[in-house]
Amino acid sequence: MTAPRPGAGYSPANALTRIYKVVSVQWATLYLMRKVFLAAFAVCAVSLLAQDAPPPGGGPGRGMGPAKNLKIIKQEEIRSVMGAFVAGTGLKCSGCHVQGDFASDNKEEKVVARKMLEMVRSVNTNTFNGDNKVTCYTCHRGDKHPATAPPAQ
C-alpha cells in the first residue's frame, strides 16, 4: 500500500465548490440579519408613530400643562430650579410634591423648600449682588438634610 501523495484529491473544481459553499452561507446569514434588522426597525417605527403628540401648552414637564400655585418661581424657571433641587438635595419630585397634584401644598417639605428658596435668593441678592453663588448644593451636598458640622476625622 502506498501513501497518498501530498495534494492528492485537490482540484480547482473542489476548491471552488468549497468557496462557493462558504460564501453562500455568509450571504444567507447577511440576508437573514438584514431581514431581522428591517423587521425590528419597522416595529420601532410603528410604535413611535403610534404615540400621541404631547398636548399644547408646554408645561413644566412631560406635557402636564402650565404649572399652578407658583408663589416664588416663574413658569420659565421651573426646569432649572427643580433640577437644582434634585441635584442639591438628592430628592426626587415626590420628596416635596404630592404625586398627581404638584400644585398641592399638603406636604410640609414643599413649604420648607419655598422658604429655603427665599433664603437662598435673599443671600445671593444681598451678599453677592444677585450672582448665583449660594445654591441648594452649597449646604445639602446632595443629601436630604444638610450637615451641621464637618465630618469627624
SULCOR-V583302 format. One record per residue. PHI is phi in whole degrees, 0 to 359 (* if undefined). PSI is psi in whole degrees, 0 to 359 (none if undefined). Layout:
phi: [PHI | PHI]
psi: [PSI | PSI]
This chain:
phi: [* | 253 | 287 | 294 | 283 | 300 | 84 | 292 | 87 | 274 | 210 | 303 | 294 | 296 | 297 | 295 | 296 | 298 | 298 | 299 | 296 | 297 | 295 | 298 | 295 | 297 | 295 | 296 | 296 | 298 | 298 | 296 | 298 | 296 | 297 | 296 | 298 | 296 | 294 | 296 | 298 | 297 | 298 | 296 | 297 | 295 | 292 | 290 | 287 | 279 | 286 | 286 | 288 | 295 | 293 | 291 | 127 | 53 | 290 | 294 | 180 | 51 | 69 | 274 | 89 | 295 | 291 | 242 | 64 | 280 | 247 | 238 | 267 | 267 | 307 | 285 | 265 | 305 | 300 | 292 | 291 | 295 | 297 | 293 | 298 | 297 | 293 | 282 | 250 | 76 | 277 | 262 | 305 | 291 | 293 | 241 | 258 | 285 | 299 | 89 | 218 | 295 | 281 | 295 | 255 | 282 | 256 | 300 | 300 | 290 | 296 | 296 | 299 | 298 | 297 | 295 | 297 | 299 | 297 | 298 | 295 | 295 | 298 | 295 | 290 | 276 | 252 | 243 | 53 | 85 | 291 | 277 | 272 | 256 | 227 | 303 | 294 | 307 | 257 | 285 | 52 | 84 | 253 | 299 | 245 | 290 | 288 | 261 | 211 | 295 | 296 | 293 | 270]
psi: [135 | 147 | 144 | 142 | 151 | 139 | 4 | 144 | 355 | 135 | 152 | 327 | 318 | 317 | 315 | 323 | 316 | 315 | 318 | 317 | 316 | 313 | 321 | 317 | 319 | 315 | 321 | 319 | 314 | 319 | 314 | 317 | 320 | 318 | 317 | 316 | 314 | 323 | 316 | 319 | 317 | 318 | 315 | 316 | 317 | 319 | 325 | 319 | 339 | 349 | 149 | 149 | 148 | 147 | 151 | 159 | 331 | 55 | 196 | 336 | 143 | 39 | 33 | 357 | 178 | 145 | 150 | 160 | 36 | 122 | 333 | 313 | 157 | 161 | 316 | 350 | 353 | 307 | 313 | 319 | 316 | 323 | 321 | 322 | 313 | 313 | 321 | 326 | 347 | 1 | 153 | 182 | 317 | 352 | 329 | 332 | 149 | 124 | 130 | 346 | 77 | 339 | 343 | 142 | 24 | 353 | 128 | 329 | 326 | 320 | 316 | 319 | 320 | 317 | 320 | 319 | 318 | 318 | 313 | 317 | 322 | 315 | 314 | 320 | 313 | 336 | 324 | 25 | 37 | 354 | 142 | 71 | 325 | 132 | 179 | 320 | 334 | 318 | 318 | 326 | 38 | 5 | 154 | 318 | 131 | 147 | 139 | 354 | 155 | 155 | 146 | 141 | none]
